[in-house]
């Protein structure tokens, strides 16, 4: 592909489970890692059959389905990844996708105490090129990134990865949420809840970012679902207050809650927090809802006042889902979701 910083047409996708400490370290230090440490150095197993036999010897109690879905991942990680190929790494704790280029051969890092204790000794060095919000990618691409497997490929997405890497942030076309409905093995079933939750979050955040100023109405609808009476303020002269909420229909009971709603992906800083603080009368509470991030200055300013609550996109999604059945039917029709039950073993 012209202008691509990668070799070949393949895009690797690596997940580092739910271990946030290891995930952040890999992002910081420039590598990706997977488990299966008890097998030892994976480079010793030169064929897929040798890899499979080694896995059966190491875990004789594993089912054939689990063996069959696992040995291919370890073989590909150790032998098929090529230096210079594209790699994407969804960093769950940051709600970002790291884009990188494979920078070297496989290594068994049994000399690293932390990786060994946490079962992540199989590593690949990566040159990270950029980390971007998940919402810059289309939902089909995010779905392909959301495999329940630790190692997979997303070969049809290279063009979109290069586009995002170049800074082209055109909003992707709307699409239906496509959360997975089944897992390939027992381990996949354990990750299915996380996969479905992440895809639902991606869907809602992308839809809300498209609403622009109407996001204020979404926030008001959620407050109504919680049990407040909420009013969206006029656009002009609101002084940073987008929604006003109170416990009773007449607006006579305290406390009044004043809300600032930010639908963009930009970070919210200390000035926005102080702007809302300046609008609060004694006894009133303020809430800032932000689909991007809060800076450390914003978080410090909120703590200092004691009357400001910060809700990032992840937390607002949780509140939205918790009260989804109480939302006005018009909003349920606009953001259509279906509850599913996922086995957690």
N, C-alpha and C positions, 0 to 999 in steps of 0.2 A: 504494500500500500504506500503510495507516495506520501512523503511527510511523516511516516510512522517512525517512531524511535525504537521499534521492536523488530526482531528477526522473526520471520515466519508469520503465519496467520493464526496461530493458536493463542488463546487466552486461558491461563490457568487460574483456578479459583481455590484458595486455601482458607479453611476455617480453623481457628484455634479454640474450639470448644467454648465453654463458658468460663474459662479461667482468665479473668480480666487482668490479673497481674502479669501473667506471661504474655497475654495479647499486647498489653501496653509496652512491655519490654521489647518484644519483637518489632513493634512499630518504631520504637525509639532507637534501637540498635541496628536495624537493618537485616532482618532475617524472617523466615517463616519456619514453623516447626509443627510436627505431628507426633502422635503417641506411638503405641506399639513398641515401647522401649525394651520390653522383656525379650524381644526377638534378637536384640543385639544389633550389630552393624548390618543394615539392610543390603549394602552393596555386595555382600557375600553370596546373595541369592541371585544368580545371573539370569534365570528364566522365571517366567510366571509360575510354572509348575513347582520349581524349587521354592519360590516364595510361598506358595500355597502349602506345600508339605511342611515348611518351617512353622507356619502359623498353626497348623493342626497339631504339630508336636508341642508347641508352646502352650496352646489352649485346647487341650483334648476335649474339654466339656462344651466348647462352642458348637452351636448348630451349624449345619452345612450352609444355611442361608447367610449367617453372619460371616462365616469364613469366606464365602463367595463374594460378598460385598466389600470385604476388607482387604484381601490380599492384592487385588488390582490397584487399590489406592497406594499401598506401600510400594508396589513395584513401579508405578508411574512416578511417584515422588523420588525414588532413588535412581531410576534409570531413564525415564522418558523426558523429564524436564530438561530443556536445553538452555544454555547460557544465551541471554539476549531476548528470550521470549517474554511476552507480557504476562504479568501476574496481578490479580486483584485480590485484595484481602479485606473483607468487611470487618471493620473494627467495631464490634457491638457496643462496647462501653463508650465510644466516642460518637456513635451514630454517624460514622463516616466510612467511606471506602478508600483504602490506600491503593494507589496505582504504582506499580513498580516493574522493574526489569530484572529477571533472574541473573544474578551476578557471579555465580560460581557453581562448583559441583556439590553434590550431596556430601554431608558429613555426619558421623555419629558422635555426638557431643557428650559422651559419658564422663568427660572430665569436668563438666559443668554441674555443680552440686544441685543448684536450684532446678535446672531442667531435668536432671535425673530423678530428683525426689518427686517432681510433679508429672513425670511420664511424658516429657517432650524432648527427648534426646535426638530425634531425627530432624535435622535442620537443613535449610537451603539459604545461602546468603542472597539478599535482595537489595538492589539500589532503588530506594523509594523516590519517585518522581513528584508525586503530589498526593495529598489527601483531600477529598472533596465530600460535601454533604451527600448522603444517599439520594436525596431528592433531585439531584441533577441528572440522574439516570431515569430512563423510561421504566415503567412497571414490568414489562416483559424481561428487560435486562436485569432488573433487580431480582426477579423471580429466578432467572438462571444463575444469579450469584447466590441464591439462598438455598442451594442444595443441602440436604441433610448429611452429605458426605464431607469428610475432611478435605479430600482432594478430588477435584473434578475439572472439567473444561467448559468454557462458554465461547466456543469458536465463532459463532455468528455475531458476537458483540464487539469484535475488535474495532470496527469503524466507529462505534459509539464511544468506546473507551478512548480512542485517539482524539475524537472530537471534544470530549469533556476535558481531556488532558491539555488540549490546546487553548482552553478557556472559552470555548463556545458553549454558552450556558442557555441556549434556547430551551424553553420549557418543553419537555416531551409531550407527545400527544396523549390525551386521556386514555385510560384503558381500564378494563375490569380487573379487580383484584383476583389473583390466581393462586391463592395459597394451596400448598400441596395437600392431598387428601389421603395419601397412604405413604408408608415408609417401606424401604427395601429390606429391612431386617430389624432385629430387636433394638439395636443401638439407634437406628434411624427413628424408631417410634419414640424413643426418649427425647429426641430433638424436635419432634414434630410440633409440639406446642410452641417452642421458641420460634420455629420457622413461620407458623401461622400468625403468631403475634407480631413478628417483625414485618410481614407482608401487609398485615392490616394497618400497622402504624405507617408504613410507607405510603399506602393508598390514601389514608386520611391526610397526612401532612402534605402530599402533593396536591390533593384536591383543595385543601384550605389555602395553600399558597396561591392558587389560581383565583381565589375569591377576592383578593385585594382588600379593598375597604370593607367588603361584605363580611370579612372574617369577624368584625365586631358583632355582627348579627349571630354568628355561630356561637361566640362567647356568651352573648346574652341568652341564647336558647339553652345552653348548658346550665347557666345559672337558674333559669326558669325550671329546668328539669330537676335541679337540686332542691328547689323549693322557694327560691327568691322571686321577687318581682323585679324585672330588669328592663331598663330603658336605654336605648342607644342614643347618644347625644348628637346634636346637629354637627355637621362637619366643621363649620366655621366657628371659631371662638371657643373650642372645647378645652383649650389649654392642656392638651395631653390626656384628657379624660374621655374615653370612648364609650364606656358603659357605666351606668349608675344602678346599683342594686340595693334592695332593702327587704326586710323580712315580711312585710305586710303589703297587701294590695294598694293601700292608700299612701304608702311611703311615709308613714308617721313614726314607725318604730326604728330604733337604732339597733345595731350600728349601720350607717350607710357604708356601702362598699363602692369604691371608685376604681375602675379598671382601665388599664391601658393595654391595647391589643396590637401586636406586631406580627403581620403575616409574612414578612420577608425572611430571607435567610441570613441577613446581616446580623452581626452581634449587637446586643443592646448593652450600652455602657452606663457609667455613673450619671452622666447628664440627664438621661431619660428618667432614671430613678429619682433624682433630685427634683425634676420637673413635676412628677406625680406627687412627691412629698409636699411640694409647695401648694398643692391643691387640696390637701387634707385638712379638715378642721379637727379640733380636739375630739377624740373618741371615734373618728372614722378610720377605716382600714383601706389599704390600697393593694391591688393585685396587678402585676405585670405578666401578661401572657405573651410568650415569645416563641415563634417557630424556629428561630435560629438558636443562638447561644447567648448566655450572659457572660460578660467579662468579669474578671476577678474584682475590678472596681465596682461594678454593679452589685455583685454579691456582698461586698463589704458595706456598701451604702445601705442596702436593704437590712443587713444585720444591725447596723448602727441605729437605725430608726426604731425598729421593733414593730412598726405598723405597716410594713410592706412585705407581701408574699410574692415570690418569684415562681412562675410555672413555665418550665420549658416545654418543648413540643412533646417529649415523651410523657411527662406528667399530665399534660392536658389531654393527650390521647387516652390515658388511663381513666381520667375523670369522665371523659366523653363516653367511653365504653361502659363504665360503671353505671351511668345514668341514661344509657341509650334507650332503654325501654320506656323511659319517662319523658323523652323528647316529643315535641309536637310531631304529628305524623308527616307534616310537610318536610321536616328535616330528616326524618327516617327515610322518606322516599328519595331525598336528594343524596344522602350518603347511605346507600343500601348495604346492610350487613346481615349475615346469618350466623347465629350461634352454633358452634360445633363442639363436640366432646371428644377429647383426645386422650388415648390411654397413656398413662405415665407409669412406667414400671420401676 
